[in-house]
Amino acid sequence: MMKLLEQIALLARRWATYQRVRAELESYTERELNDMGMSRADITRISLEAASLVKPKAKTEDERRPALLRQRYATDL
């Protein structure tokens, strides 16, 4: 179940990145895009590439422990 939720969270972060990059690039004029070496036809590809670079969040040491160990250590404090 947690793996499914992690995958959904990753997809949501990738979708947000795609939307953010696409909106940014679409706000530029043709001249600005040409100055950066791209055209309007490149916007979708570049946005998808940016989204694919989003990696899963690394788990902290505490998150890697099984739930029983986390509970035991939490009560010891």
KOLSE-818173 format. One line per 8 residues: number of its first residue (from 1); their letters; for each residue x, y, z of N, C-alpha, C. Coordinates in nm, 3 decimals. Each point is the difference from the previous one (the first is absolute). Example, Ala and Ser with C-alpha at 12.3 -4.5 7.8 and 13.67 -1.06 7.14 Angstrom:
1 = AS = 1.319,-0.569,0.780,-0.089,0.119,0.000,0.090,0.120,0.000 ~ -0.035,0.105,-0.072,0.082,0.119,0.006,-0.077,0.109,0.073 $
***
This chain:
1 = MMKLLEQI = 0.081,-0.120,0.000,-0.081,0.120,0.000,0.087,0.127,0.000 ~ 0.106,-0.002,0.081,0.088,0.117,0.006,0.070,0.022,-0.134 ~ 0.035,-0.109,-0.067,0.067,0.012,-0.128,-0.092,0.069,-0.101 ~ -0.127,-0.036,0.003,-0.098,0.062,-0.088,-0.012,0.149,0.029 ~ -0.006,0.037,0.127,-0.010,0.141,0.038,0.125,0.077,-0.040 ~ 0.117,-0.063,0.013,0.125,0.064,-0.042,0.000,0.023,-0.150 ~ -0.050,-0.097,-0.077,-0.008,0.015,-0.145,-0.095,0.113,-0.040 ~ -0.112,0.008,0.069,-0.097,0.106,-0.028,0.060,0.136,0.032 $
9 = ALLARRWA = 0.072,0.010,0.112,0.065,0.126,0.037,0.105,0.039,-0.103 ~ 0.076,-0.098,-0.048,0.101,0.027,-0.102,-0.065,0.050,-0.129 ~ -0.107,-0.065,-0.042,-0.070,0.044,-0.121,-0.056,0.140,0.017 ~ -0.050,0.032,0.118,-0.053,0.135,0.025,0.111,0.105,-0.008 ~ 0.117,-0.032,0.058,0.112,0.095,-0.007,0.049,0.016,-0.144 ~ 0.002,-0.109,-0.076,0.042,0.008,-0.141,-0.100,0.083,-0.081 ~ -0.129,-0.022,0.024,-0.103,0.076,-0.071,0.012,0.150,0.032 ~ 0.022,0.032,0.125,0.015,0.140,0.040,0.122,0.063,-0.067 $
17 = TYQRVRAE = 0.109,-0.075,-0.008,0.120,0.050,-0.066,-0.027,0.023,-0.147 ~ -0.066,-0.096,-0.065,-0.034,0.014,-0.142,-0.082,0.126,-0.023 ~ -0.103,0.020,0.081,-0.087,0.117,-0.016,0.075,0.130,0.022 ~ 0.086,0.003,0.103,0.075,0.121,0.033,0.097,0.037,-0.112 ~ 0.074,-0.098,-0.052,0.097,0.026,-0.107,-0.072,0.042,-0.127 ~ -0.109,-0.069,-0.031,-0.075,0.033,-0.121,-0.055,0.143,0.007 ~ -0.057,0.037,0.114,-0.055,0.136,0.014,0.109,0.105,-0.013 ~ 0.116,-0.030,0.060,0.113,0.094,-0.009,0.043,0.019,-0.145 $
25 = LESYTERE = 0.018,-0.109,-0.072,0.047,0.010,-0.138,-0.104,0.064,-0.092 ~ -0.127,-0.028,0.026,-0.104,0.060,-0.082,-0.013,0.150,0.023 ~ 0.052,0.049,0.110,-0.008,0.144,0.026,0.104,0.080,-0.078 ~ 0.100,-0.068,-0.056,0.105,0.068,-0.075,-0.047,0.034,-0.142 ~ 0.058,0.106,-0.053,-0.029,0.037,-0.139,0.082,-0.089,-0.093 ~ -0.034,0.004,-0.129,0.075,-0.078,-0.100,0.148,0.039,0.002 ~ 0.026,0.128,0.014,0.138,0.046,-0.001,0.078,-0.054,0.121 ~ -0.063,0.004,0.117,0.066,-0.052,0.120,0.028,-0.150,-0.013 $
33 = LNDMGMSR = -0.096,-0.073,-0.054,0.022,-0.143,-0.022,0.113,-0.023,-0.099 ~ 0.003,0.077,-0.108,0.107,-0.013,-0.099,0.136,0.033,0.061 ~ 0.005,0.098,0.088,0.126,0.036,0.067,0.051,-0.116,0.085 ~ -0.093,-0.083,0.053,0.039,-0.116,0.081,0.022,-0.124,-0.087 ~ -0.019,0.015,-0.130,0.025,-0.111,-0.092,-0.115,-0.099,-0.009 ~ -0.123,0.048,0.020,-0.115,-0.091,-0.009,-0.115,0.071,-0.069 ~ -0.101,-0.080,-0.034,-0.120,0.056,-0.063,-0.122,-0.048,0.079 ~ -0.116,0.048,-0.039,-0.123,-0.042,0.067,-0.022,-0.150,-0.011 $
41 = ADITRISL = 0.048,-0.059,-0.108,-0.016,-0.145,-0.020,0.079,-0.081,0.103 ~ 0.100,0.061,0.063,0.083,-0.070,0.098,-0.057,0.003,0.141 ~ -0.100,0.080,0.025,-0.050,0.021,0.136,-0.048,-0.130,0.065 ~ -0.078,-0.080,-0.071,-0.051,-0.124,0.058,0.114,-0.095,0.033 ~ 0.094,-0.016,-0.091,0.112,-0.091,0.022,0.084,0.043,0.120 ~ 0.030,0.127,0.008,0.082,0.051,0.110,-0.074,-0.014,0.133 ~ -0.130,0.025,0.000,-0.080,-0.015,0.122,-0.002,-0.145,0.047 ~ -0.015,-0.093,-0.094,0.002,-0.142,0.035,0.137,-0.043,0.053 $
49 = EAASLVKP = 0.106,0.052,-0.060,0.134,-0.033,0.048,0.021,0.052,0.142 ~ -0.047,0.120,0.027,0.014,0.057,0.135,-0.077,-0.084,0.101 ~ -0.120,-0.045,-0.037,-0.081,-0.081,0.090,0.066,-0.135,0.026 ~ 0.066,-0.056,-0.101,0.063,-0.131,0.017,0.121,0.007,0.092 ~ 0.053,0.117,0.024,0.116,0.016,0.088,-0.038,0.001,0.148 ~ -0.130,0.012,0.030,-0.046,-0.001,0.139,0.017,-0.141,0.054 ~ 0.074,-0.012,0.108,0.031,-0.131,0.060,-0.086,-0.023,0.124 ~ -0.018,-0.128,0.036,-0.072,-0.028,0.125,0.074,0.059,0.118 $
57 = KAKTEDER = -0.075,0.039,0.101,0.064,0.056,0.120,0.073,-0.110,0.074 ~ 0.119,0.031,0.045,0.078,-0.097,0.077,-0.058,-0.011,0.140 ~ -0.007,-0.122,0.048,-0.053,-0.021,0.134,0.106,0.032,0.103 ~ -0.043,0.057,0.110,0.091,0.026,0.110,0.025,-0.130,0.076 ~ 0.099,0.000,0.085,0.032,-0.120,0.078,-0.120,-0.046,0.082 ~ -0.072,0.094,0.057,-0.116,-0.034,0.082,-0.110,-0.064,-0.084 ~ -0.018,0.046,-0.123,-0.105,-0.055,-0.085,0.034,-0.141,-0.049 ~ 0.128,-0.036,-0.002,0.040,-0.133,-0.045,-0.023,-0.106,0.106 $
65 = RPALLRQR = -0.009,0.040,0.127,-0.023,-0.095,0.108,-0.141,-0.057,-0.008 ~ -0.014,-0.126,0.031,-0.136,-0.055,0.007,-0.082,0.073,0.106 ~ -0.130,-0.003,-0.017,-0.090,0.075,0.089,0.016,-0.039,0.147 ~ 0.021,-0.129,0.029,0.014,-0.042,0.139,0.123,0.062,0.065 ~ 0.109,0.008,-0.073,0.122,0.061,0.056,-0.020,0.149,0.021 ~ -0.070,0.065,-0.091,-0.026,0.144,0.017,-0.082,0.023,0.126 ~ -0.100,-0.084,0.023,-0.083,0.014,0.120,0.082,-0.023,0.126 ~ 0.085,-0.101,-0.002,0.080,-0.033,0.118,0.094,0.115,0.032 $
73 = YATDL = 0.068,0.054,-0.101,0.094,0.110,0.025,-0.074,0.127,0.041 ~ -0.119,0.023,-0.051,-0.075,0.119,0.034,-0.042,-0.002,0.146 ~ -0.033,-0.119,0.054,-0.043,-0.007,0.140,0.119,0.007,0.095 ~ 0.120,-0.035,-0.046,0.119,0.006,0.085,0.042,0.143,0.027 ~ -0.037,0.093,-0.087,0.042,0.138,0.016,-0.078,0.066,0.103 $
***
